[in-house]
Amino acid sequence: MSTKIYPKLILDALRNVRYPGTGKDVVEMGFVSDDIHIDGMKVSFSMLFDKPNDPFIKSVVKACETAILTYADPNIEIKGNIEVKTAQAAPPKAAKLLPQVKNVIAVSSGKGGVGKSTVSVNLAISLAKKGYKVGLLDADIFGPSLPKMFNEEDARPLLEPIDGKEYIVPIEKYGVKMLSIGFFVNRDEAVVWRGAMAGNALKQLIADADWGDLDYFLIDFPPGTSDIHLTLVQTLAITGAVVVSTPQQVALADARKGINMFTNEKVNVPILGLVENMAWFTPAELPENKYYIFGKEGCKALAEEMNVPLLGQIPIVQSICEGGDSGVPVSLNENSITGMAFASLADSFVASVEKRNAEHAPTQKVEVHKQ
């Protein structure tokens, strides 16, 4: 025979549940609200915790369910009927950084040495040549390469007052606005900073710079997966990520990790596609010849495996290295082998971004009026 259920019986049972670390029961601490509802054997009520991130919420709720079944009546319907509320309101949503930027793009790689910065620079220039407004941020604090690749190692960005606040003016070249920590430190000295300091420097280059209206803001991420990556994805609303790799299996193994980092539910940044750099070697004097010195179509296979687009395949030619060292990137010559490859990559990239934006566009309710 079931016990007659009434609020005091429930409260007495809950007095057997102690909140960890205090020695006090949940009723004494005021966690249990006064709105105990009883409908036959079904009991429901709410519990009020101080903080939404209280680590004991789940365990305390479970203990409350067990206490009611143990000390009141085992036939009570209580599981799933305890609502959790928090006294501390969620922080207000921060204003969007870079409101004048349409698309923020992460260019990333699982490991160093695969030509990620080369792809970032030449993709940015190719987009600018097609008429898009482009910004490029060198987020590799410890190995900045943009100043060298644009032949602007002696450049020092100026400050410009806007609405009573001074903003950094990005260096502009080849139609691309760019900033790098390399513009602010001695080129021959290593940057020896802890992660928090590096993250703060990047935030300043993003939020305290006059980027203006941009169609694409490319961020050349540091290689690997680090706290800088988390800082950037938490600071900016990133449209999507482009992952660069060579076809070599060692590089592809790290590319998988890079893809996993972005698609992880805690990060949740869509992958726009893969770029296979150093896809094959082509001698300048034999442009029809292809030598697959790092393996053949490894990124193509990975793209199919991970169900993401293969945006482009960039061959190795001597001019890529020479262009990066001299500050005259190969994408400036649209008639060269690599220039055409990067122009094609830019087209595929734009199509992937537009497809992503169309899929995430808010749906509009269409009203149909019958005659």
PyMOL commands that set and color helices and strands:
alter all, ss='L'
color gray80, all
select helices_A, chain A and resi 7-14+57-71+116-129+146-149+181-183+195-207+227-235+249-263+298-306+318-326+330-332+337-359
alter helices_A, ss='H'
color red, helices_A
select strands_A, chain A and resi 37-39+42-49+82-86+101-108+134-138+159-162+165-168+171-173+176-180+214-220+240-245+271-281+310-316
alter strands_A, ss='S'
color yellow, strands_A
deselect
rebuild
show_as cartoon
